[in-house]
């Protein structure tokens, strides 16, 4: 195939794609979906929520055996633990951990007690 015929073929494809894109841009359903998306993102930002938070809120996990089966990932491994963020009010030090075996957290629990340290939990993510 010559370079000129390849160019003309690609130019025709581009023209067809531009026509399809223009049709989509004028479709009122697309405009409504884009408006919804923009408003949803603004609302999520206003309340400091992620897409995962919204999905979890709208689709709660079922109870029973189905919930246990749904916790494993599709690859068969364990699901990732939630990130817990603790802040020591005495020192202002912050610890982010996905498990209870974190060195600083263990030291705090030895010094202040487990219940006290758990009360320092700032937030849990993902």
C-alpha positions, 0 to 999 in steps of 0.5 A: 500500500502506498503512503498516499493511499494509507494517508487517505484511508487514515484521513477518512477514518478520522473524518468518520470518528469526528462525525461520531464524536460530534453526534455524541457531543450533541446527545442530550443523554451524554450531557445529562451524564456529564452533568451528573458526573460533575455534580457527584464529583463536587459532592464527593469533594465537599464531603471528602469521600472517595469513589470507593466510599460512595460504592460501599455506601450504595452497595452494602456487603451482604450478610452471611456466607456470601460476605465472607466469600466476597472479601477475598480478591479475585486472584484468590489472595487476601484482601488488603487491610484498611489503613488506620491512622493514629495521632498521639495527642501528647507528642503529635506523632502520627502513625499509619498502619495496616496491622497492629504489629507496628513498632511505634504503635506497640510501644504506645500501647505498652506505655499508655494502654491499648484502649487509650491508644485505640481512642487516638484513632483519627481515621480509617481508609480503604 
